[in-house]
């Protein structure tokens, strides 16, 4: 008995107008609408794939804004407040122009001076760590800085003054170590000299030197 081919469209499918493909209804987002005692299941117009594509397009239109927006929302969830509270009242929206500048080819970490590796390497750091949850004086944007992940990790929960002193001490120690290393590399012990380094001058130069001395 020959197997009958499936029809072009099936009753369980819906048409997505963006990709123009018929897909199973489970590939569309749904939600329930209730009116009095009646519940109605509603389907999204676009399939989930196309909805994701549109979200990505909106995000990539202004990537720095999307990154700060997402991190603001994440911090707001941690603190148990609305995103708009941090965005407006705590002035986190002011981080967007700085993020735009740092995501260019000229962007550098203001601590180490190196270029950022990728988007995740650009991190928001509290200069003075919050003393408790809801420490709004230290959750405000005036207390925030943007550093690379490496510098952010060295900062940790230290106070800003303590971290500044620690970083300056590390910088000076590194410079001293570099100077000592360069001096050691420039010094060649006698035992390591080759025959070429200690070979006598050519015979003609020896005769010339002898003539000058006998003068």
Backbone torsions as a table, in degrees:
resi	resn	phi	psi	omega
1	UNK	NA	124.8	-177.1
2	UNK	-73.1	141.8	178.3
3	UNK	-80.3	128.0	-179.7
4	UNK	-76.7	131.4	177.9
5	UNK	-65.3	149.0	178.8
6	UNK	-69.1	145.7	177.7
7	UNK	-65.4	162.0	-179.1
8	UNK	-59.6	-38.3	175.1
9	UNK	-128.0	149.4	-178.8
10	UNK	-121.8	157.8	-177.3
11	UNK	-60.4	-23.7	-177.5
12	UNK	-86.4	4.1	-174.6
13	UNK	-107.0	159.1	175.6
14	UNK	-131.5	153.9	179.8
15	UNK	-95.8	127.1	173.0
16	UNK	-90.9	120.2	-176.6
17	UNK	-71.8	-16.9	-178.8
18	UNK	-80.6	-53.5	179.4
19	UNK	-89.4	-8.6	177.8
20	UNK	58.0	41.3	177.6
21	UNK	-124.9	144.5	173.4
22	UNK	-83.7	127.0	-178.1
23	UNK	-133.4	158.0	177.7
24	UNK	-60.1	144.9	-174.8
25	UNK	-60.5	-21.7	179.0
26	UNK	-70.7	-12.3	178.4
27	UNK	-89.6	11.3	176.4
28	UNK	-119.0	139.0	177.8
29	UNK	-68.3	142.2	-179.1
30	UNK	-130.5	157.1	171.3
31	UNK	-151.2	160.2	-175.1
32	UNK	-104.4	128.5	174.8
33	UNK	-105.4	131.3	-178.8
34	UNK	-118.4	132.0	174.7
35	UNK	-133.3	107.9	-175.2
36	UNK	58.7	-117.7	-178.1
37	UNK	-98.7	5.9	-176.3
38	UNK	-105.6	129.5	177.0
39	UNK	-113.3	133.8	-179.1
40	UNK	-126.7	128.8	176.9
41	UNK	-85.2	124.5	-177.5
42	UNK	-112.5	140.1	-179.9
43	UNK	-105.2	143.3	173.9
44	UNK	-66.7	151.3	-179.1
45	UNK	-67.0	-42.8	-178.4
46	UNK	-98.2	153.6	175.7
47	UNK	-70.8	165.5	-177.2
48	UNK	-62.0	-36.6	179.1
49	UNK	-62.3	-46.0	-178.8
50	UNK	-70.5	-33.6	174.9
51	UNK	-62.3	-40.8	178.4
52	UNK	-65.4	-39.8	177.9
53	UNK	-60.8	-43.2	179.4
54	UNK	-66.1	-38.0	177.3
55	UNK	-63.1	-43.5	179.3
56	UNK	-63.3	-38.0	179.2
57	UNK	-65.1	-40.5	179.2
58	UNK	-66.1	-40.4	-180.0
59	UNK	-64.5	-43.7	-175.6
60	UNK	-74.4	-13.0	175.6
61	UNK	-63.2	-37.9	177.3
62	UNK	-143.0	80.7	-174.4
63	UNK	-59.6	-45.3	178.9
64	UNK	-58.5	-41.9	178.0
65	UNK	-61.9	-42.6	-178.8
66	UNK	-64.3	-38.3	-179.2
67	UNK	-66.6	-47.9	179.7
68	UNK	-64.9	-38.3	178.4
69	UNK	-61.5	-44.5	-178.9
70	UNK	-66.7	-41.1	-179.3
71	UNK	-71.7	-31.6	174.4
72	UNK	-64.6	-44.0	179.3
73	UNK	-63.0	-39.8	179.5
74	UNK	-64.4	-44.3	179.2
75	UNK	-66.4	-37.0	179.4
76	UNK	-63.1	-39.9	177.6
77	UNK	-64.0	-40.2	178.9
78	UNK	-62.4	-39.7	-177.2
79	UNK	-86.1	-9.8	179.3
80	UNK	74.4	32.7	178.2
81	UNK	-126.7	172.7	178.3
82	UNK	-77.5	154.2	177.7
83	UNK	-63.1	-36.9	-178.2
84	UNK	-63.9	-28.7	178.0
85	UNK	-63.6	-46.7	177.3
86	UNK	-69.2	-40.1	-174.9
87	UNK	-64.9	-40.9	-175.2
88	UNK	-101.3	-60.0	-174.5
89	UNK	-66.5	-38.6	-179.9
90	UNK	-95.3	3.6	172.4
91	UNK	60.6	31.3	178.0
92	UNK	-67.1	-19.1	178.4
93	UNK	-63.0	-22.4	-179.9
94	UNK	-69.8	-10.6	178.5
95	UNK	-77.9	-17.1	-175.4
96	UNK	-63.1	-49.8	178.5
97	UNK	-59.5	-37.7	178.2
98	UNK	-65.4	-40.9	178.6
99	UNK	-64.0	-38.4	178.3
100	UNK	-60.4	-43.1	-179.3
101	UNK	-67.2	-39.0	-176.5
102	UNK	-73.4	-21.3	-178.7
103	UNK	-88.8	7.9	173.8
104	UNK	-89.4	175.1	178.7
105	UNK	-64.5	-21.8	-179.1
106	UNK	-89.7	-2.6	-177.8
107	UNK	-63.7	131.5	179.9
108	UNK	-138.3	148.2	173.1
109	UNK	-69.7	128.5	-175.8
110	UNK	-74.1	-9.8	177.1
111	UNK	-88.3	-57.2	-176.0
112	UNK	-96.2	-16.5	177.9
113	UNK	79.1	8.2	-179.2
114	UNK	-96.5	157.4	177.3
115	UNK	-69.2	152.1	178.6
116	UNK	-77.0	143.9	-177.6
117	UNK	-72.5	-44.2	-179.7
118	UNK	-161.0	-171.8	-178.0
119	UNK	-63.0	-40.3	-178.1
120	UNK	-69.0	-20.1	179.3
121	UNK	-74.4	-15.7	177.9
122	UNK	-89.7	109.2	-171.4
123	UNK	-122.9	147.6	177.1
124	UNK	-89.0	129.1	-177.1
125	UNK	-126.7	137.5	172.5
126	UNK	-79.3	121.6	177.8
127	UNK	-60.3	-52.5	172.6
128	UNK	-106.3	121.0	-176.5
129	UNK	-63.1	140.7	177.0
130	UNK	-57.4	137.5	-178.5
131	UNK	-80.3	-24.4	179.1
132	UNK	-161.6	168.3	178.9
133	UNK	-66.0	128.8	-178.2
134	UNK	86.7	21.7	175.0
135	UNK	-79.8	81.5	-169.7
136	UNK	-67.2	-24.6	176.2
137	UNK	-61.5	-30.4	-178.4
138	UNK	-106.4	-3.9	171.9
139	UNK	-91.2	-9.9	-179.8
140	UNK	-68.8	151.9	-177.3
141	UNK	-61.2	-23.3	179.0
142	UNK	-65.4	-17.9	179.3
143	UNK	-101.4	8.9	-176.0
144	UNK	-107.0	145.7	173.4
145	UNK	-135.7	163.1	179.2
146	UNK	-117.6	118.6	-178.0
147	UNK	-130.1	170.8	173.5
148	UNK	-75.8	166.5	-176.5
149	UNK	-62.7	-38.7	-178.7
150	UNK	-62.9	-47.2	179.0
151	UNK	-67.7	-36.1	177.6
152	UNK	-62.0	-39.8	179.5
153	UNK	-67.2	-36.6	178.4
154	UNK	-68.6	-28.7	179.7
155	UNK	-70.8	-52.1	179.2
156	UNK	54.2	-132.7	-179.1
157	UNK	-99.3	12.5	179.4
158	UNK	-69.2	155.1	172.3
159	UNK	-69.1	157.9	-177.2
160	UNK	-62.7	-41.7	-179.7
161	UNK	-63.9	-43.2	179.5
162	UNK	-62.7	-42.2	-179.7
163	UNK	-66.9	-39.5	178.1
164	UNK	-60.8	-45.8	178.7
165	UNK	-63.2	-40.3	-179.4
166	UNK	-64.7	-41.6	-179.5
167	UNK	-69.0	-35.8	178.0
168	UNK	-68.2	-39.4	176.6
169	UNK	-63.7	-40.4	178.3
170	UNK	-65.1	-39.3	179.2
171	UNK	-63.1	-46.2	-179.9
172	UNK	-65.3	-40.5	178.4
173	UNK	-63.1	-39.8	179.1
174	UNK	-65.8	-40.3	179.0
175	UNK	-65.1	-40.4	177.4
176	UNK	-63.2	-43.1	-179.8
177	UNK	-63.8	-40.9	178.1
178	UNK	-62.3	-41.2	-179.5
179	UNK	-64.8	-42.8	179.1
180	UNK	-65.5	-39.7	179.8
181	UNK	-65.7	-42.6	179.5
182	UNK	-65.3	-38.7	179.7
183	UNK	-67.0	-39.1	178.8
184	UNK	-66.0	-39.7	-179.3
185	UNK	-67.8	-31.1	-179.0
186	UNK	-77.3	-22.5	-178.9
187	UNK	-86.0	126.7	179.6
188	UNK	-115.3	111.1	179.1
189	UNK	-58.8	152.2	-179.1
190	UNK	-57.7	-36.0	-176.9
191	UNK	-67.3	-20.7	-178.3
192	UNK	-95.0	-1.1	178.9
193	UNK	-71.4	141.3	178.4
194	UNK	-90.3	171.3	178.9
195	UNK	-62.1	-32.4	179.2
196	UNK	-65.0	-33.5	-178.9
197	UNK	-70.1	-29.0	-174.3
198	UNK	-115.9	11.8	-178.5
199	UNK	-68.0	145.7	-179.3
200	UNK	-67.2	160.2	179.8
201	UNK	-67.7	160.7	178.6
202	UNK	-56.2	156.4	-175.3
203	UNK	-61.1	-39.4	-179.2
204	UNK	-61.8	-39.8	179.0
205	UNK	-66.9	-34.6	178.4
206	UNK	-64.9	-43.7	177.6
207	UNK	-61.7	-41.6	-179.2
208	UNK	-64.2	-41.7	178.4
209	UNK	-64.8	-38.5	179.7
210	UNK	-67.0	-37.0	179.1
211	UNK	-66.3	-37.1	179.7
212	UNK	-67.7	-41.4	-179.0
213	UNK	-68.3	-37.3	-178.7
214	UNK	-75.9	-19.9	175.3
215	UNK	18.1	NA	NA
